[in-house]
Amino acid sequence: MTILRSALFNAAFFLWTIALALVTWPALFLPRGATVAVYRFWSSGVAVLAAAIVGIRSRWVGLERAPPGPVIYAAKHQSAWDTITMPGALDEPAVVLKRELLRIPIYGGFLGRWGAIPVDRKAGAKALRGMVADARALAEAGRSILIYPQGTRVPPTADGEPAPYQPGVAALYAQLGLPVVPIALDSGLCWGRRSFFKRPGTITVELLPAIPPGLDRRTFLRRLEGDIESATDRLVAGAVEKRPPQSRG
């Protein structure tokens, strides 16, 4: 059943995404609120399809731990599910992302209008300075920032190469003077990285206690990585223990 349900969901996901894009693209020329509404509607539709076809649901823990006002959300990244769901579930944070994503027709336009902070990974220090400048302008306008500090999707097991925490999150922390809210999750168990298969289960996203501004770079990164990785390991271990054996048939 996993193969069939995965195939049905993948087809429904792409049909939903394409159909909505074709119908709603004029929203790109309307005030930003219209594009935000479309993005939220799309994300909610994906959640409905995932629950109905595959049995993927989600629960959010610790939303009250985010301090008032702009913050930096530093989230573990295991799955495309994170990027689809997380911006709408939080307080509309501006998202640090690869510049190439903005070049995708229509979808890239919606990302840009939502509030993206594009990063050219080949530009080195120049890209870092540009990211900080963009993030500062958005934070001064009252927007929170969402960054995936490892810069890539990392499987929830030890199968892949370790992905270090990148300097971008430390630069934002040092330059913006905002609290950082670490986020752990186990989404990769249900919606794998570049995987055709989608498996039933409840994805848990946990907001951890905020890290206050003012720590030195080394101390901050050590605490951030320790908080996220230990909480992620706990969530993954708990989910695996509860999960019945799955087959691909």
CYANA upper distance limits for C-alpha pairs under 8 A (distance plus 0.5 A):
  1 MET  CA      5 ARG  CA      6.49
  1 MET  CA    247 SER  CA      8.48
  1 MET  CA    248 ARG  CA      7.33
  1 MET  CA    249 GLY  CA      5.85
  2 THR  CA      6 SER  CA      6.37
  2 THR  CA     54 VAL  CA      8.49
  2 THR  CA    197 PHE  CA      7.47
  2 THR  CA    198 LYS  CA      7.71
  2 THR  CA    199 ARG  CA      7.19
  2 THR  CA    247 SER  CA      7.35
  2 THR  CA    248 ARG  CA      5.63
  2 THR  CA    249 GLY  CA      6.52
  3 ILE  CA      7 ALA  CA      6.59
  3 ILE  CA    197 PHE  CA      7.18
  3 ILE  CA    248 ARG  CA      6.24
  3 ILE  CA    249 GLY  CA      6.66
  4 LEU  CA      8 LEU  CA      6.66
  5 ARG  CA      9 PHE  CA      6.53
  5 ARG  CA     53 ILE  CA      6.58
  5 ARG  CA     54 VAL  CA      6.17
  5 ARG  CA    198 LYS  CA      8.21
  6 SER  CA     10 ASN  CA      6.51
  6 SER  CA     54 VAL  CA      7.26
  6 SER  CA    196 PHE  CA      7.22
  6 SER  CA    197 PHE  CA      5.79
  6 SER  CA    198 LYS  CA      5.78
  6 SER  CA    199 ARG  CA      8.15
  7 ALA  CA     11 ALA  CA      6.66
  7 ALA  CA    196 PHE  CA      8.18
  7 ALA  CA    197 PHE  CA      8.39
  8 LEU  CA     12 ALA  CA      6.57
  8 LEU  CA     53 ILE  CA      7.68
  9 PHE  CA     13 PHE  CA      6.38
  9 PHE  CA     49 LEU  CA      7.32
  9 PHE  CA     50 ALA  CA      7.24
  9 PHE  CA     53 ILE  CA      6.52
  9 PHE  CA     54 VAL  CA      7.33
 10 ASN  CA     14 PHE  CA      6.85
 10 ASN  CA    196 PHE  CA      8.18
 11 ALA  CA     15 LEU  CA      6.65
 12 ALA  CA     16 TRP  CA      6.39
 12 ALA  CA     49 LEU  CA      7.84
 13 PHE  CA     17 THR  CA      6.59
 13 PHE  CA     46 VAL  CA      7.01
 13 PHE  CA     49 LEU  CA      7.83
 14 PHE  CA     18 ILE  CA      6.49
 15 LEU  CA     19 ALA  CA      6.38
 16 TRP  CA     20 LEU  CA      6.49
 16 TRP  CA     42 TRP  CA      8.43
 16 TRP  CA     45 GLY  CA      8.29
 16 TRP  CA     46 VAL  CA      8.39
 17 THR  CA     21 ALA  CA      6.60
 17 THR  CA     42 TRP  CA      7.59
 18 ILE  CA     22 LEU  CA      6.69
 19 ALA  CA     23 VAL  CA      6.81
 20 LEU  CA     24 THR  CA      6.38
 20 LEU  CA     42 TRP  CA      7.83
 21 ALA  CA     25 TRP  CA      6.06
 21 ALA  CA    106 ILE  CA      7.09
 21 ALA  CA    107 TYR  CA      7.90
 24 THR  CA     38 VAL  CA      7.72
 25 TRP  CA    106 ILE  CA      6.95
 26 PRO  CA     30 LEU  CA      7.72
 27 ALA  CA     31 PRO  CA      8.26
 27 ALA  CA     34 ALA  CA      6.22
 27 ALA  CA     35 THR  CA      6.13
 27 ALA  CA     38 VAL  CA      8.34
 28 LEU  CA     32 ARG  CA      8.25
 28 LEU  CA     34 ALA  CA      8.18
 28 LEU  CA     35 THR  CA      6.61
 28 LEU  CA    109 GLY  CA      7.32
 28 LEU  CA    110 PHE  CA      7.24
 28 LEU  CA    113 ARG  CA      7.83
 30 LEU  CA     34 ALA  CA      6.71
 30 LEU  CA     35 THR  CA      8.03
 31 PRO  CA     35 THR  CA      7.95
 32 ARG  CA     36 VAL  CA      6.81
 32 ARG  CA    113 ARG  CA      6.54
 32 ARG  CA    114 TRP  CA      7.52
 33 GLY  CA     37 ALA  CA      6.63
 34 ALA  CA     38 VAL  CA      6.83
 35 THR  CA     39 TYR  CA      6.65
 35 THR  CA    110 PHE  CA      6.57
 35 THR  CA    113 ARG  CA      7.06
 35 THR  CA    114 TRP  CA      7.26
 36 VAL  CA     40 ARG  CA      6.67
 36 VAL  CA    110 PHE  CA      8.31
 36 VAL  CA    113 ARG  CA      8.17
 36 VAL  CA    114 TRP  CA      6.34
 37 ALA  CA     41 PHE  CA      6.61
 38 VAL  CA     42 TRP  CA      6.59
 39 TYR  CA     43 SER  CA      6.62
 39 TYR  CA     88 GLY  CA      8.35
 39 TYR  CA    110 PHE  CA      7.62
 40 ARG  CA     44 SER  CA      6.53
 40 ARG  CA     88 GLY  CA      6.35
 41 PHE  CA     45 GLY  CA      6.59
 42 TRP  CA     46 VAL  CA      6.81
 43 SER  CA     47 ALA  CA      6.87
 43 SER  CA     84 ILE  CA      6.37
 43 SER  CA     85 THR  CA      6.42
 43 SER  CA     88 GLY  CA      7.96
 44 SER  CA     48 VAL  CA      6.79
 44 SER  CA     85 THR  CA      8.45
 45 GLY  CA     49 LEU  CA      6.73
 46 VAL  CA     50 ALA  CA      6.56
 47 ALA  CA     51 ALA  CA      6.66
 47 ALA  CA     56 ILE  CA      8.37
 47 ALA  CA     57 ARG  CA      7.86
 47 ALA  CA     85 THR  CA      8.47
 48 VAL  CA     52 ALA  CA      6.52
 49 LEU  CA     53 ILE  CA      6.29
 49 LEU  CA     54 VAL  CA      8.20
 50 ALA  CA     54 VAL  CA      5.81
 50 ALA  CA     55 GLY  CA      6.64
 50 ALA  CA     56 ILE  CA      5.75
 50 ALA  CA     57 ARG  CA      7.76
 51 ALA  CA     55 GLY  CA      4.79
 51 ALA  CA     56 ILE  CA      5.14
 51 ALA  CA     57 ARG  CA      6.03
 52 ALA  CA     56 ILE  CA      8.42
 54 VAL  CA    198 LYS  CA      7.17
 54 VAL  CA    199 ARG  CA      6.83
 54 VAL  CA    200 PRO  CA      6.02
 55 GLY  CA    199 ARG  CA      7.84
 55 GLY  CA    200 PRO  CA      4.95
 55 GLY  CA    201 GLY  CA      6.76
 56 ILE  CA    190 CYS  CA      7.40
 56 ILE  CA    199 ARG  CA      7.50
 56 ILE  CA    200 PRO  CA      5.34
 56 ILE  CA    201 GLY  CA      5.57
 56 ILE  CA    202 THR  CA      6.31
 56 ILE  CA    203 ILE  CA      7.69
 57 ARG  CA    200 PRO  CA      8.42
 57 ARG  CA    201 GLY  CA      6.89
 57 ARG  CA    202 THR  CA      5.19
 57 ARG  CA    203 ILE  CA      6.59
 58 SER  CA    202 THR  CA      5.46
 58 SER  CA    203 ILE  CA      4.94
 58 SER  CA    204 THR  CA      6.26
 58 SER  CA    205 VAL  CA      8.05
 59 ARG  CA    202 THR  CA      7.38
 59 ARG  CA    203 ILE  CA      6.78
 59 ARG  CA    204 THR  CA      5.55
 59 ARG  CA    205 VAL  CA      6.87
 60 TRP  CA    204 THR  CA      6.50
 60 TRP  CA    205 VAL  CA      5.44
 60 TRP  CA    206 GLU  CA      6.44
 60 TRP  CA    207 LEU  CA      8.36
 61 VAL  CA    204 THR  CA      7.88
 61 VAL  CA    205 VAL  CA      6.67
 61 VAL  CA    206 GLU  CA      5.11
 61 VAL  CA    207 LEU  CA      6.67
 62 GLY  CA     66 ALA  CA      8.42
 62 GLY  CA    206 GLU  CA      6.34
 62 GLY  CA    207 LEU  CA      5.36
 62 GLY  CA    208 LEU  CA      7.13
 63 LEU  CA    206 GLU  CA      8.24
 63 LEU  CA    207 LEU  CA      6.48
 65 ARG  CA    181 VAL  CA      8.43
 65 ARG  CA    207 LEU  CA      7.16
 65 ARG  CA    208 LEU  CA      7.31
 65 ARG  CA    209 PRO  CA      6.37
 65 ARG  CA    210 ALA  CA      7.39
 66 ALA  CA     71 VAL  CA      8.03
 66 ALA  CA    181 VAL  CA      6.90
 66 ALA  CA    207 LEU  CA      8.07
 66 ALA  CA    209 PRO  CA      8.13
 66 ALA  CA    210 ALA  CA      7.16
 67 PRO  CA     71 VAL  CA      7.70
 67 PRO  CA    179 PRO  CA      8.25
 67 PRO  CA    210 ALA  CA      7.93
 69 GLY  CA    142 GLY  CA      7.40
 69 GLY  CA    144 SER  CA      8.10
 70 PRO  CA    139 ALA  CA      6.61
 70 PRO  CA    142 GLY  CA      6.24
 70 PRO  CA    143 ARG  CA      6.02
 70 PRO  CA    144 SER  CA      4.79
 70 PRO  CA    145 ILE  CA      7.99
 70 PRO  CA    178 LEU  CA      7.65
 71 VAL  CA    143 ARG  CA      8.45
 71 VAL  CA    144 SER  CA      5.37
 71 VAL  CA    145 ILE  CA      6.88
 71 VAL  CA    178 LEU  CA      6.03
 71 VAL  CA    179 PRO  CA      5.93
 71 VAL  CA    180 VAL  CA      6.47
 71 VAL  CA    181 VAL  CA      7.54
 72 ILE  CA    144 SER  CA      6.36
 72 ILE  CA    145 ILE  CA      5.25
 72 ILE  CA    146 LEU  CA      6.43
 72 ILE  CA    147 ILE  CA      7.91
 72 ILE  CA    172 LEU  CA      8.45
 72 ILE  CA    173 TYR  CA      8.13
 72 ILE  CA    178 LEU  CA      7.02
 72 ILE  CA    179 PRO  CA      6.76
 72 ILE  CA    180 VAL  CA      5.15
 72 ILE  CA    181 VAL  CA      6.62
 73 TYR  CA    144 SER  CA      7.96
 73 TYR  CA    145 ILE  CA      6.49
 73 TYR  CA    146 LEU  CA      5.13
 73 TYR  CA    147 ILE  CA      6.67
 73 TYR  CA    180 VAL  CA      6.30
 73 TYR  CA    181 VAL  CA      5.35
 73 TYR  CA    182 PRO  CA      6.60
 73 TYR  CA    183 ILE  CA      7.53
 74 ALA  CA    146 LEU  CA      6.64
 74 ALA  CA    147 ILE  CA      5.64
 74 ALA  CA    148 TYR  CA      6.16
 74 ALA  CA    149 PRO  CA      6.57
 74 ALA  CA    169 VAL  CA      7.90
 74 ALA  CA    180 VAL  CA      7.15
 74 ALA  CA    181 VAL  CA      6.53
 74 ALA  CA    182 PRO  CA      5.37
 74 ALA  CA    183 ILE  CA      6.49
 75 ALA  CA    146 LEU  CA      7.89
 75 ALA  CA    147 ILE  CA      6.91
 75 ALA  CA    148 TYR  CA      5.55
 75 ALA  CA    149 PRO  CA      7.32
 75 ALA  CA    182 PRO  CA      6.36
 75 ALA  CA    183 ILE  CA      4.89
 75 ALA  CA    184 ALA  CA      6.76
 75 ALA  CA    228 ILE  CA      8.29
 76 LYS  CA    148 TYR  CA      6.58
 76 LYS  CA    149 PRO  CA      7.82
 76 LYS  CA    150 GLN  CA      8.04
 76 LYS  CA    183 ILE  CA      6.56
 76 LYS  CA    184 ALA  CA      5.91
 76 LYS  CA    185 LEU  CA      6.94
 76 LYS  CA    228 ILE  CA      7.39
 76 LYS  CA    232 THR  CA      8.37
 77 HIS  CA     82 ASP  CA      7.05
 77 HIS  CA    148 TYR  CA      6.61
 77 HIS  CA    150 GLN  CA      8.13
 77 HIS  CA    152 THR  CA      7.15
 77 HIS  CA    153 ARG  CA      5.36
 77 HIS  CA    154 VAL  CA      6.64
 77 HIS  CA    185 LEU  CA      8.37
 78 GLN  CA     82 ASP  CA      7.76
 78 GLN  CA    152 THR  CA      8.49
 78 GLN  CA    153 ARG  CA      5.03
 78 GLN  CA    154 VAL  CA      5.34
 78 GLN  CA    155 PRO  CA      5.96
 78 GLN  CA    156 PRO  CA      7.08
 78 GLN  CA    185 LEU  CA      8.47
 78 GLN  CA    186 ASP  CA      7.81
 78 GLN  CA    187 SER  CA      6.62
 78 GLN  CA    188 GLY  CA      5.45
 78 GLN  CA    192 GLY  CA      7.82
 78 GLN  CA    193 ARG  CA      6.95
 79 SER  CA     83 THR  CA      8.15
 79 SER  CA    153 ARG  CA      6.54
 79 SER  CA    154 VAL  CA      8.34
 79 SER  CA    155 PRO  CA      8.48
 79 SER  CA    187 SER  CA      6.58
 79 SER  CA    188 GLY  CA      5.81
 79 SER  CA    191 TRP  CA      6.55
 79 SER  CA    192 GLY  CA      6.37
 79 SER  CA    193 ARG  CA      5.69
 79 SER  CA    194 ARG  CA      8.48
 80 ALA  CA     84 ILE  CA      6.92
 80 ALA  CA    191 TRP  CA      7.98
 80 ALA  CA    193 ARG  CA      7.61
 81 TRP  CA     85 THR  CA      6.49
 81 TRP  CA     86 MET  CA      8.50
 81 TRP  CA    187 SER  CA      7.41
 81 TRP  CA    191 TRP  CA      7.27
 82 ASP  CA     86 MET  CA      5.90
 82 ASP  CA    187 SER  CA      7.77
 83 THR  CA     87 PRO  CA      7.42
 85 THR  CA     89 ALA  CA      6.80
 86 MET  CA     90 LEU  CA      6.71
 87 PRO  CA     91 ASP  CA      7.76
 87 PRO  CA     92 GLU  CA      6.04
 87 PRO  CA     93 PRO  CA      6.57
 87 PRO  CA     94 ALA  CA      8.39
 87 PRO  CA     95 VAL  CA      8.02
 87 PRO  CA    146 LEU  CA      8.25
 88 GLY  CA     92 GLU  CA      6.36
 91 ASP  CA    144 SER  CA      7.81
 92 GLU  CA    114 TRP  CA      8.40
 92 GLU  CA    143 ARG  CA      7.95
 92 GLU  CA    144 SER  CA      7.85
 93 PRO  CA    115 GLY  CA      8.02
 93 PRO  CA    143 ARG  CA      6.36
 93 PRO  CA    144 SER  CA      5.06
 93 PRO  CA    145 ILE  CA      5.42
 93 PRO  CA    146 LEU  CA      6.20
 94 ALA  CA    114 TRP  CA      7.58
 94 ALA  CA    115 GLY  CA      5.18
 94 ALA  CA    116 ALA  CA      5.83
 94 ALA  CA    117 ILE  CA      7.20
 94 ALA  CA    135 ALA  CA      8.39
 94 ALA  CA    138 LEU  CA      7.94
 94 ALA  CA    143 ARG  CA      7.10
 94 ALA  CA    144 SER  CA      6.73
 94 ALA  CA    145 ILE  CA      5.36
 94 ALA  CA    146 LEU  CA      6.47
 95 VAL  CA    115 GLY  CA      7.09
 95 VAL  CA    116 ALA  CA      5.42
 95 VAL  CA    117 ILE  CA      6.29
 95 VAL  CA    145 ILE  CA      6.49
 95 VAL  CA    146 LEU  CA      5.27
 95 VAL  CA    147 ILE  CA      6.66
 96 VAL  CA    116 ALA  CA      6.56
 96 VAL  CA    117 ILE  CA      5.06
 96 VAL  CA    118 PRO  CA      6.47
 96 VAL  CA    119 VAL  CA      7.56
 96 VAL  CA    131 MET  CA      8.31
 96 VAL  CA    145 ILE  CA      7.91
 96 VAL  CA    146 LEU  CA      6.70
 96 VAL  CA    147 ILE  CA      5.68
 96 VAL  CA    148 TYR  CA      8.02
 97 LEU  CA    101 LEU  CA      7.87
 97 LEU  CA    116 ALA  CA      7.38
 97 LEU  CA    117 ILE  CA      6.66
 97 LEU  CA    118 PRO  CA      5.68
 97 LEU  CA    119 VAL  CA      6.56
 97 LEU  CA    147 ILE  CA      8.19
 98 LYS  CA    102 LEU  CA      8.36
 98 LYS  CA    118 PRO  CA      6.04
 98 LYS  CA    119 VAL  CA      5.66
 98 LYS  CA    120 ASP  CA      6.90
 98 LYS  CA    121 ARG  CA      7.78
 99 ARG  CA    103 ARG  CA      7.98
 99 ARG  CA    118 PRO  CA      5.04
 99 ARG  CA    119 VAL  CA      5.68
 99 ARG  CA    120 ASP  CA      6.06
100 GLU  CA    104 ILE  CA      7.90
101 LEU  CA    108 GLY  CA      6.25
102 LEU  CA    107 TYR  CA      7.93
102 LEU  CA    108 GLY  CA      4.32
102 LEU  CA    109 GLY  CA      6.93
102 LEU  CA    111 LEU  CA      7.20
102 LEU  CA    112 GLY  CA      7.12
102 LEU  CA    118 PRO  CA      8.27
103 ARG  CA    108 GLY  CA      6.04
103 ARG  CA    109 GLY  CA      8.43
104 ILE  CA    108 GLY  CA      5.27
104 ILE  CA    109 GLY  CA      8.21
105 PRO  CA    109 GLY  CA      7.41
106 ILE  CA    110 PHE  CA      6.85
107 TYR  CA    111 LEU  CA      6.81
108 GLY  CA    112 GLY  CA      6.66
109 GLY  CA    113 ARG  CA      6.75
110 PHE  CA    114 TRP  CA      6.51
111 LEU  CA    115 GLY  CA      6.95
111 LEU  CA    116 ALA  CA      6.49
112 GLY  CA    116 ALA  CA      5.63
117 ILE  CA    131 MET  CA      6.78
117 ILE  CA    134 ASP  CA      6.84
117 ILE  CA    135 ALA  CA      7.34
118 PRO  CA    131 MET  CA      7.59
119 VAL  CA    127 ALA  CA      6.38
119 VAL  CA    128 LEU  CA      8.14
119 VAL  CA    130 GLY  CA      8.33
119 VAL  CA    131 MET  CA      6.92
120 ASP  CA    124 GLY  CA      8.39
120 ASP  CA    127 ALA  CA      6.32
121 ARG  CA    127 ALA  CA      7.45
122 LYS  CA    127 ALA  CA      8.40
123 ALA  CA    127 ALA  CA      5.64
124 GLY  CA    128 LEU  CA      7.15
125 ALA  CA    129 ARG  CA      6.78
126 LYS  CA    130 GLY  CA      6.72
127 ALA  CA    131 MET  CA      6.57
128 LEU  CA    132 VAL  CA      6.78
128 LEU  CA    168 GLY  CA      6.99
128 LEU  CA    171 ALA  CA      8.18
129 ARG  CA    133 ALA  CA      6.70
130 GLY  CA    134 ASP  CA      6.65
131 MET  CA    135 ALA  CA      6.54
132 VAL  CA    136 ARG  CA      6.48
132 VAL  CA    171 ALA  CA      7.57
132 VAL  CA    172 LEU  CA      6.45
132 VAL  CA    175 GLN  CA      7.72
132 VAL  CA    176 LEU  CA      8.39
133 ALA  CA    137 ALA  CA      6.86
134 ASP  CA    138 LEU  CA      6.89
135 ALA  CA    139 ALA  CA      6.51
135 ALA  CA    145 ILE  CA      7.40
135 ALA  CA    172 LEU  CA      8.13
136 ARG  CA    140 GLU  CA      6.56
136 ARG  CA    176 LEU  CA      6.69
137 ALA  CA    141 ALA  CA      6.91
138 LEU  CA    142 GLY  CA      7.05
138 LEU  CA    143 ARG  CA      5.89
138 LEU  CA    144 SER  CA      8.06
139 ALA  CA    143 ARG  CA      5.24
139 ALA  CA    144 SER  CA      6.45
139 ALA  CA    145 ILE  CA      7.79
139 ALA  CA    176 LEU  CA      8.44
147 ILE  CA    169 VAL  CA      7.49
148 TYR  CA    152 THR  CA      7.74
149 PRO  CA    165 TYR  CA      5.90
149 PRO  CA    166 GLN  CA      6.21
149 PRO  CA    167 PRO  CA      8.43
149 PRO  CA    168 GLY  CA      7.47
149 PRO  CA    169 VAL  CA      6.14
150 GLN  CA    163 ALA  CA      6.53
150 GLN  CA    164 PRO  CA      6.31
150 GLN  CA    165 TYR  CA      4.95
150 GLN  CA    166 GLN  CA      6.00
151 GLY  CA    165 TYR  CA      8.08
151 GLY  CA    166 GLN  CA      7.21
152 THR  CA    163 ALA  CA      8.27
153 ARG  CA    193 ARG  CA      7.19
154 VAL  CA    160 GLY  CA      7.86
154 VAL  CA    162 PRO  CA      8.48
154 VAL  CA    163 ALA  CA      7.45
154 VAL  CA    193 ARG  CA      8.07
155 PRO  CA    159 ASP  CA      7.61
155 PRO  CA    160 GLY  CA      7.07
155 PRO  CA    188 GLY  CA      6.61
155 PRO  CA    192 GLY  CA      7.86
155 PRO  CA    193 ARG  CA      7.08
156 PRO  CA    186 ASP  CA      7.12
156 PRO  CA    188 GLY  CA      6.24
156 PRO  CA    189 LEU  CA      7.22
156 PRO  CA    233 ASP  CA      8.42
156 PRO  CA    236 VAL  CA      7.28
158 ALA  CA    162 PRO  CA      8.37
165 TYR  CA    221 LEU  CA      8.22
165 TYR  CA    225 GLU  CA      7.75
166 GLN  CA    170 ALA  CA      8.28
167 PRO  CA    171 ALA  CA      6.70
168 GLY  CA    172 LEU  CA      6.81
169 VAL  CA    173 TYR  CA      6.65
170 ALA  CA    174 ALA  CA      6.59
170 ALA  CA    217 ARG  CA      6.82
170 ALA  CA    220 PHE  CA      7.97
170 ALA  CA    221 LEU  CA      7.32
171 ALA  CA    175 GLN  CA      6.45
172 LEU  CA    176 LEU  CA      6.11
172 LEU  CA    177 GLY  CA      8.38
173 TYR  CA    177 GLY  CA      6.40
173 TYR  CA    178 LEU  CA      6.85
173 TYR  CA    179 PRO  CA      7.98
173 TYR  CA    180 VAL  CA      7.61
173 TYR  CA    213 PRO  CA      7.47
174 ALA  CA    213 PRO  CA      8.16
174 ALA  CA    214 GLY  CA      8.02
174 ALA  CA    217 ARG  CA      7.92
177 GLY  CA    213 PRO  CA      5.94
177 GLY  CA    214 GLY  CA      7.66
178 LEU  CA    212 PRO  CA      7.77
178 LEU  CA    213 PRO  CA      6.18
179 PRO  CA    210 ALA  CA      6.61
179 PRO  CA    211 ILE  CA      6.03
179 PRO  CA    212 PRO  CA      5.12
179 PRO  CA    213 PRO  CA      5.71
180 VAL  CA    210 ALA  CA      5.92
180 VAL  CA    211 ILE  CA      5.56
180 VAL  CA    212 PRO  CA      7.14
180 VAL  CA    213 PRO  CA      8.05
181 VAL  CA    207 LEU  CA      7.19
181 VAL  CA    208 LEU  CA      6.79
181 VAL  CA    209 PRO  CA      6.94
181 VAL  CA    210 ALA  CA      4.90
181 VAL  CA    211 ILE  CA      6.82
182 PRO  CA    207 LEU  CA      6.59
182 PRO  CA    208 LEU  CA      5.86
182 PRO  CA    209 PRO  CA      7.67
182 PRO  CA    210 ALA  CA      7.19
182 PRO  CA    211 ILE  CA      8.29
182 PRO  CA    224 LEU  CA      7.13
182 PRO  CA    227 ASP  CA      7.60
182 PRO  CA    228 ILE  CA      6.57
183 ILE  CA    205 VAL  CA      7.47
183 ILE  CA    206 GLU  CA      6.14
183 ILE  CA    207 LEU  CA      5.12
183 ILE  CA    208 LEU  CA      6.42
183 ILE  CA    228 ILE  CA      6.79
184 ALA  CA    205 VAL  CA      6.44
184 ALA  CA    206 GLU  CA      5.76
184 ALA  CA    207 LEU  CA      7.11
184 ALA  CA    208 LEU  CA      7.98
184 ALA  CA    228 ILE  CA      5.82
184 ALA  CA    229 GLU  CA      7.85
184 ALA  CA    231 ALA  CA      6.39
184 ALA  CA    232 THR  CA      5.47
184 ALA  CA    235 LEU  CA      8.41
185 LEU  CA    203 ILE  CA      7.73
185 LEU  CA    204 THR  CA      6.05
185 LEU  CA    205 VAL  CA      4.95
185 LEU  CA    206 GLU  CA      6.64
185 LEU  CA    231 ALA  CA      8.44
185 LEU  CA    232 THR  CA      6.10
185 LEU  CA    235 LEU  CA      7.20
185 LEU  CA    236 VAL  CA      8.30
186 ASP  CA    203 ILE  CA      6.41
186 ASP  CA    204 THR  CA      6.47
186 ASP  CA    205 VAL  CA      7.56
186 ASP  CA    232 THR  CA      7.04
186 ASP  CA    235 LEU  CA      6.61
186 ASP  CA    236 VAL  CA      5.95
186 ASP  CA    239 ALA  CA      8.34
187 SER  CA    191 TRP  CA      6.54
187 SER  CA    192 GLY  CA      8.10
187 SER  CA    203 ILE  CA      5.71
187 SER  CA    204 THR  CA      7.59
187 SER  CA    205 VAL  CA      8.46
188 GLY  CA    192 GLY  CA      5.07
188 GLY  CA    193 ARG  CA      7.02
189 LEU  CA    199 ARG  CA      7.97
189 LEU  CA    203 ILE  CA      8.47
189 LEU  CA    236 VAL  CA      8.17
190 CYS  CA    198 LYS  CA      6.06
190 CYS  CA    199 ARG  CA      5.13
190 CYS  CA    200 PRO  CA      6.61
190 CYS  CA    201 GLY  CA      6.73
190 CYS  CA    202 THR  CA      8.39
190 CYS  CA    203 ILE  CA      7.67
191 TRP  CA    195 SER  CA      7.70
191 TRP  CA    197 PHE  CA      7.63
191 TRP  CA    198 LYS  CA      5.53
191 TRP  CA    199 ARG  CA      7.18
192 GLY  CA    196 PHE  CA      8.30
192 GLY  CA    197 PHE  CA      7.60
192 GLY  CA    198 LYS  CA      7.46
201 GLY  CA    243 ARG  CA      8.22
204 THR  CA    235 LEU  CA      7.76
208 LEU  CA    227 ASP  CA      8.06
208 LEU  CA    228 ILE  CA      8.42
211 ILE  CA    220 PHE  CA      8.42
211 ILE  CA    224 LEU  CA      8.27
215 LEU  CA    219 THR  CA      6.77
215 LEU  CA    220 PHE  CA      6.17
216 ASP  CA    220 PHE  CA      6.56
217 ARG  CA    221 LEU  CA      6.66
218 ARG  CA    222 ARG  CA      6.61
219 THR  CA    223 ARG  CA      6.63
220 PHE  CA    224 LEU  CA      6.50
221 LEU  CA    225 GLU  CA      6.47
222 ARG  CA    226 GLY  CA      6.48
223 ARG  CA    227 ASP  CA      6.46
224 LEU  CA    228 ILE  CA      6.67
225 GLU  CA    229 GLU  CA      6.31
226 GLY  CA    230 SER  CA      6.36
227 ASP  CA    231 ALA  CA      6.64
228 ILE  CA    232 THR  CA      6.45
229 GLU  CA    233 ASP  CA      6.52
230 SER  CA    234 ARG  CA      6.75
231 ALA  CA    235 LEU  CA      6.72
232 THR  CA    236 VAL  CA      6.55
233 ASP  CA    237 ALA  CA      6.46
234 ARG  CA    238 GLY  CA      6.60
235 LEU  CA    239 ALA  CA      6.62
236 VAL  CA    240 VAL  CA      6.54
237 ALA  CA    241 GLU  CA      6.62
238 GLY  CA    242 LYS  CA      6.95
239 ALA  CA    243 ARG  CA      6.62
